[in-house]
Amino acid sequence: MIALTTFRVDGPVGPLLGAVTETGLAVLSFGDVGYTRDVARFSESVSVKRNDHHAIAQTLRGYLDGSVRSFDVPVDLRLATPFARRVLTALCDVPFGGLVTYGELARAAGSPGGARAVGGAVGANPVSIVVP
């Protein structure tokens, strides 16, 4: 059974809803968009607990108020495909405010011709903001 702990962070962009596993942050969505779908994708054997004071929520609050510029939180990328995990891992190497093309990310993920696939992986990122 996978235990998910959920949290909510209210900020200037509206509510952020998140879910954390024993491994790390697994889902982060703006409002309900995608959140319910992503949590359900874990499986039917999910136990959900609420916790509004999780350390990751505090880090997100700091990011939203400008006092945090980078994330040092564990992430659980089980929802992503193996290719998307490679892309998102490569994306973590981009510094705050940095710029990288989909082509560069494709090369870093071991698929030099996969720029369009990188776009799909980034678009389906279940932990946006933390993994930009």
C-alpha angles and dihedrals in degrees: 000000000000114000115211123193112201129206140177128215119192114207144148092286093052129259122340114204119201142178127202128198127196086271100050146275109350105167133026120168139166102247118317093324104122094342099103092042093050094047090049091051091069091074141265090279094075122131111200125201127179121232120164094182102059117144091240090056089053091051090050091050088053091050092050093050092047099248095107121057101172137031126237097177127123117248131205109212097181090123091061125082117247090259092048090049089056090048094048091046090052089048090058088065092063108099123234108287091010126138129223131167125232087244091057090048090049090054091047089051091053097254108099094180095046103093093126091048088051088056089055092048093049091046091053094045106143093200104045118171091030090053101027 
